[in-house]
């Protein structure tokens, strides 16, 4: 799986579906959850999206602020099991 493609698909999903601001420029290292852009319900939606889009299951125990707060962390987690 190509990292650049995974990164852009996840970025697009977060900006359009979770943050709901197409103009928002999400950086790779920005604290998405810790800075209040997403909440725990959005993390669950993200987990469903990843499973459907990339066929990668992320257990609930990994859907935490400590493990999924930045785009870099999310991309690395998807690539780890792809």
Helices and strands as residue ranges (DSSP letters): H 3-13, I 14-19, H 40-54, G 60-62, H 65-68, H 71-80
